[in-house]
Amino acid sequence: MIQTLEIDREHPAAEALERARDTLRAGGLVIVPTETVYGIACDPSVPGALDKLIAAKGRDGDKPIARLAADGEQVKATALNWNAGLEALTEKWWPGPLTIVLETADGWTGYRVPDHPVAIGLAKSCGRTLALTSANLSGEPDTKTAAEASAAVAADLALDSGPSAEQAIPSTVIKVDGGRVEPLREGKVPFVEIEKLFKQGLER
């Protein structure tokens, strides 16, 4: 049975975050709230943890899993090519509904900083980016509560900060390759605004 820890959304207790951090460091899976839906996370630096996450999700191992970050600095540490355009985007829309796919030593990887203090606090406590995917079996509906998530996927710990938003709009997903930004999925942030700010950043 998955152990559930209730945690305050706006002021998450350090003890609960540390418990989740320790679970991740031991190779476990943790259910995490975000401002859209509940997710399930692992520490991809722990051998076998990513395979465990993929198995719990019941998904094709070839599909990439995005990374949860506390801030732009954590992402900058892993990106092969960081520039002023990216700096401008992350200053305006992180935390928020923008996923950025960047080239890393492990290949192209999507990063997100959710507008949710619990998710950000966990990544900050771990000191590195975490692998995060929605807490549901592939092809099944997203989960909006910790109880739904716990019933849908096998995890070791669940952080419960209450229900997610009723009408959550997905994040916009873009790919940044050097000085070029490519739209992959239009979401809450209009792509035209992203492209404009990215170009302005490069011209600073």
Summary of the structure (lengths in Angstrom):
residues: 204
radius of gyration: 16.3
end to end distance: 53.1
largest distance: 53.7
contacts: 689
relative contact order: 0.24
helix: 32%
strand: 25%
